[in-house]
């Protein structure tokens, strides 16, 4: 972890790689949440843990999970969305990006 200080504030940055996945409690901390919230993210399909047969404290997450978790947290905070709604929104956003990439690959400009 690297701590960065600026004139106004300081913050920490954690590098995540597939070789060094993020622990469930680290994911919760990065999102300002509790471990139970991470369990709910897995339950609704927003993120996938490496091995859900183990207790949640032992779950590990790849780097994409942090981005999805932060997006879910933003949807909760900014729009009051529940996690089920956030899961649907995130899934639809992924599908739109996939379809736009497909259109672009075909030479069709997507908006």
For each residue, the residues with C-beta under 8 A, 3 or more apart:
1: 12 13 14
2: 12 13 14 15
3: 10 11 12 13
4: 10 11 12 13
5: 9 10
6: 9 10
7:
8:
9: 5 6
10: 3 4 5 6
11: 3 4
12: 1 2 3 4
13: 1 2 3 4
14: 1 2 22 26 30
15: 2 20
16: 20 21 22 62 63 66
17: 20 21 63
18: 21 62 63
19:
20: 15 16 17
21: 16 17 18 50 60 61 62 63
22: 14 16 26 27 30 60 61 62 63 65 66
23: 26 27 57 59 60 61
24: 27 28 35 38 39 49 56 57 58 59 60 61
25: 28 29 35 57
26: 14 22 23 29 30
27: 22 23 24 30 31 38 47 61 65 66 69
28: 24 25 31 33 34 35 37 38
29: 25 26 32 33
30: 14 22 26 27 66 69 70
31: 27 28 37 38 66 69 70 72 73
32: 29 73
33: 28 29 37 38 73
34: 28 37 38
35: 24 25 28 38 39 56 57
36: 39 40
37: 28 31 33 34 40 41
38: 24 27 28 31 33 34 35 41 42 47 56 59 69
39: 24 35 36 42 43 56
40: 36 37 43 44 83
41: 37 38 44 46 47 68 69 72 83
42: 38 39 45 46 47 48 49 52 56 59
43: 39 40
44: 40 41 83 84 86 87
45: 42 48 87 91
46: 41 42 68 69 72 83 86 87 90
47: 27 38 41 42 61 65 68 69
48: 42 45 61 65
49: 24 42 52 56 59 60 61
50: 21 59 60 61 62
51: 54 58 59 60
52: 42 49 59
53:
54: 51 58 59
55: 58 59
56: 24 35 38 39 42 49 59
57: 23 24 25 35
58: 24 51 54 55
59: 23 24 38 42 49 50 51 52 54 55 56
60: 21 22 23 24 49 50 51
61: 21 22 23 24 27 47 48 49 50 65 66
62: 16 18 21 22 50 65
63: 16 17 18 21 22 66 67
64: 67 68
65: 22 27 47 48 61 62 68 69
66: 16 22 27 30 31 61 63 69 70
67: 63 64 70 71
68: 41 46 47 64 65 71 72 90
69: 27 30 31 38 41 46 47 65 66 72 73
70: 30 31 66 67 73 74
71: 67 68 74 75 86 90 93
72: 31 41 46 68 69 75 76 83 86 87 90
73: 31 32 33 69 70 76 77
74: 70 71 77 78
75: 71 72 78 79 81 85 86 89 90
76: 72 73 79 80 81 82 83 86
77: 73 74
78: 74 75
79: 75 76
80: 76
81: 75 76 85 86 89
82: 76 85 86
83: 40 41 44 46 72 76 86 87
84: 44 87 88
85: 75 81 82 88 89
86: 44 46 71 72 75 76 81 82 83 89 90
87: 44 45 46 72 83 84 90 91
88: 84 85 91 92
89: 75 81 85 86 92 93
90: 46 68 71 72 75 86 87 93 94
91: 45 87 88 94 95
92: 88 89 95 96
93: 71 89 90 96 97
94: 90 91 97 98
95: 91 92 98 99
96: 92 93 99 100
97: 93 94 100 101
98: 94 95 101 102
99: 95 96 102 103 110
100: 96 97 103 104 110
101: 97 98 104 105
102: 98 99 105 106
103: 99 100 106 108 109 110
104: 100 101 107 108 109 110
105: 101 102
106: 102 103
107: 104
108: 103 104
109: 103 104
110: 99 100 103 104
111:
